[in-house]
Amino acid sequence: MIRFIDLFCGVGGIRIGMESQGFKCVMSSDINTECQRTYEENFHELPLGDITKIDAKDVSDHDILCAGFPCQPFSISGKQKGFEDTRGTLFFEICRIIDEKRPKVVFLENVKHLIHHNHGETLAVILSKLEGLGYKVSWEVLNGSDFGVPQNRERIIIVGSRTGKFDFEKIKTIPRGRLIDFLDSDGDFEYLDSGEYTLLEATKQQPGSGLIFAGYRNKSIRKVGVRPGTEHLSRVHKQPNRIYSVYGIHPTLPSQETSGRYFILTEDNRVRKLTLNECWRIMGFPKEYKKISAVGEQYKQLGNSVCVPMISAVAEEINNQFFKEVNKQ
């Protein structure tokens, strides 16, 4: 049995993907109590808390170390302080455990902007530390939309192994899904009145991304120094007031959007908010997954989580490339 540990486990998206390939979780950790509650509800295991207080010698022996380490220090939506932020230094807690337990494979996930942070120096430090610990390291930016879910969610995946470099080219992708195929057929939907939004005369397909921009909510957020037509868009990541067609995909669900202002133009030309269940669905979480936190917490959990089918696809290749012979025994 191939064992893994689930550090900064959140609500278990990485765990679901790893377990889909037959791997067994032997330890989990997250400091957030709401995430711990949800994790325990679904996996019947309460994650350990603050990683800085966990003695590396007490960590269960494992073959794969998984860590979706905190992304806020590197996120374009945050202050981008990187290793100056106390959350950024948690990467070195991962290294502390790697140094003690020497797993065969290290699997890390973070926001795409990590590759640009501090002009690439932050990523260079991460790769150098892993190589110094004896790992051959490769990385790639993957998009959840290439794994069947209708969400433009780009994330950097870093894989290190003591036996050889991981080949990202072998990962199997899935044709891009459409948002319309992931929506609830009925429910208590939150529609906007016609005066609350403005639709474009013709929708705009954004090249390559699969996003189809259809309009915006009539909320003048920005007043000064804005280009014409952008005064209704959020100053931070410019998405919450945009409206996208259900015939395309949805932009990234961010962790800062705790009120879930995700509005779509439906097939009958009406504008409504995505339901929470639809948000979980376009992250690739299974239907039976139990959501027990308050609404605001769930939106935060979604924004900090991973596209499960993408993790599953990477896990499949980790299995093929590094553990195939073990599985034959």
N, C-alpha and C positions, 0 to 999 in steps of 0.2 A: 504494500500500500504506500503510495506517494503522499507524504504529509506536507502541509503548508501552515504557516501562521499568517494571521490577518491583522496587520498593524494599521492604526488609524482607520479602523474598519467601517466607521460610519454606520449605515444601516444594512451593510452586507452585500452590496452589489458585486464587489470583487469575489466574495465568497461564493455567491450563486454561480458566477462564471467558472470559477475553479472547480467547484463540486460537479458541474455539468460534465467535466472530463474525468470524473472518478477520483479526484484528489480528496484527501481527508484533512479537514481543519483540526489542528490540535491546540490552537491557542489564538485568542483575539484580544484586541486592546483598543479602547477609545475613551477619551476623557469626557466626552459629552454625554450627560446623563439621559437626555431624551433619545439619543441614538442607541445608548445601551439598552434602554427599555424596549425599543422597537426590535433591536437585534435579538434580545432574549426571547421576545414574543415569537419570532420566526425561527430561531435556531436552537431554542431551549438552552442557551448558554449566555451567561452574563459576562460581557467582555471585561477584562481587567481595565483599570483606570489609567492614570497618568503614567506615560511610558518612562518618564525620567525617574520614577520611583520603582521601576521593575528591575531587579537584579538580573543581568544577562544570563547568569548561571542557572537561574530558575526558569528560564524560557524552555519550553518543550523542544526536544530535538526535532528537526524538520528538514525537508529536502528543498522546499521553496519558501523564501521569505517574500511576502506580498505587502506592499505599503502604498496606499494612496495618500502620501504625506501631505500636510496642509498646503493648500494652493494659494491662500490669500496673500502671502508675502511676495508672490510672483505674478499674481493676476493683474491683467490690464484694468480690471474693475476695482482693484484695491489701491493701496498706496505704494506698492512695488518696492518695499524696503528689503526684501530678500533676506539674507543672512543677518541683517541688522535687526530684523523682527524676531522676537523670541520663538515664534512658530517656525521661522526659517531654520533655526538651529536644531530643530527636531530631526532633520536629516542626519545629523551626527549621532543621534540616539539610535537610528537605524544601523549606522556603521558600527556602533558599539556592540550591538547584538550580532551583526554579521561576523565581527572579529572573534567573538566568543563561540558562536555555534557553527560557523563555516558551512552554511547551506550550499547545496550544489548550484542552485539558481536563485537569483534576486530579480524580482519583478516590481517595478516602480511605475506609478502613474501620477501625472500632474497636468496643469494647464499648459496649453500651447505656448503661452507667452514666456514660459520658463526659458525657451531657447533664445529669446531676445534680451532677457533681463540682464542689466548691467553689461550691455554690449556683448553678451555671450559668456561672460566670465563666470557667472553663477553655474551654468551648465558644465562649463569646463572643470570647475572645482568638484562638482558631483561625480563626473566621469573619472576624474583623476583619483578621487578617494576610492572609488570602487575598484579601479585598476590596481591601486596600491594595496588593496586587500586581496588581490590575486584573481580578479575576475576579468574575463574578456567581455567587453561591453559594446552593445549597439543600441541605437535608439531610432525612433521614427514618430512622426506626428500622424495619428490615425483619426479618422472621422467616423462618428457613430452612424452617419448616413450611409456609409459603405457597408454596413452590417445589418441592413434591413429595417432600421428604425428611421422614422421621418423627422430627424432632428439634426441640424448642422452643429455637431458638437465635436470640436477638434481637441485632442488631448495628446500629450507626449507620453509615449511608452518607452521605458528604459528596461532592457533585459541584460543581465550579466550572468555569466556561467563560468565555472572553473574549468570546464572541459572544451569550450569552443564558443564562437560567436553565434548569436541567434540570427537567423535569416528571416527578415520581415517579408521578403518577397514570396515566401511560401504560405503566408496567411491567406485563408480562403475568405473572400468577400461575398456579400449577398446583394442582389439588386436593390437599389434604393426604393423604399416604400413611399407611399403618398399619405399625407396626413388624413385624408378622407377615409382611408381604410382602417384607421386606428381609433375612430371616434365612436362614442356611444350613439346608438340608434335612437334612444329616447332618454328623457330625464328632465330634471328641473333646471333647464338651461338659463343662464343669465344673459339675456339679449340686451343690446344697446338700442335706444331710440334713434331714429334716423337723424335727429339734430345733434347727436353726440359724436358723430364721426363724419369724415369726408372720404369718399372713395375716389380713386384715380379714374380718369376717363377710360384708361386701358391699363390692365395689370402689367407689372414689369417683372419679367423673368431675370433674376440676377445670375449672370453667367457662371456656370460651373457649380454653384452652391445648391441649386434646387429650390431656392427660396423664390416665392412669387409675391412681390410687394403689391398690396391691393389698396392701401389707404392708411389713414391714421385717425386716432381719436382727437377730438377738438379740445385740446388742453395746451394752452400757451405756457409751456414750462420755461422756455428761454426767450429773453427779451433783447439782449445786447450781443452784438458781434456774431450773428447767425446768418447762414446763407438762406436765401428765399426757399421756403418750403420745409425748413428744418426746425422752425420755432416750436413745433408740437412734439419734438423728439427729446427724450431724456438726455441730460448733459453727460451722464456717466457712460452708459453703453448703448444709448440711442435706440433701444428696442421696445421698452414697455408700452409706448403709445403707437407703435406700428401695428398694422393689421395685415395678416398674410392669408393668401388663398389656401383652401384645403386641398387644392389640386397639386400643391407643392409640398415642401417640408416646412418645419418650424425652426426658428433660430434657437440658439443655445438657451436652455433654462438656467438663469443665473441664481446663485445662492442669496444675492441681495434682494431679490424680488419676493418678499415674504407675503405680499398680498395677492400674488398670482395674476398680475395684469397681462394675461396672454389672450389676445383677441384674434379671432379668425373670421374670414369671410366664407360663409357656408355655401353649399351647392345651390341653395335657394336664394342666394344673394342677400342674406342677413348677416349681421355681425354679432357674435356671441363670444363669451369667455370659455376657454378650455376648462373642463372640469378637472378636479384633482386626480380622479382615476385615469383620465386621458393623459395627464402629465406623467403619471407613473408608467402608463402603457408605452409612451414614446421614449421612455428611458429603458424599456425592455424588461421591466420587472414582471414576473409571472402573475397571472390572474389571482392565484391563491395567496399572494403576499399580503401580510396583515399590516395595516396602517393604523397606529393607535395614538399618535401624537396629535396635538392641536393643529389647526389648519396652517397657521403661520410657520410652525415648526416643520410641518411636512414639506412646505415649499422650500425651506432652507435645506432640509435633508435631500430633496430632489436636486437642488442646485449644486450640492457638494458631492453628489454621487456619480456613478459611472453608467455608461450604456452597457448593460449586461451582455448583449450578444457580441459586442466588440471584445469584451474580456474573455468570453467563452472561446472566441476564435483564436485569440492569442494563446490562451491556455491549451487549446488543442495542439498548436504547433510547438509549444514548450514540451508537451508530452511527446510528440513525434520526434522532436530533435534531440531531446536530452534523456528521455526515460523509456524509449521504445524497448530496449533490451531488458530493462527492469520488468516491464509489463509482460514480457514473454516468459519470465521465470515462474 
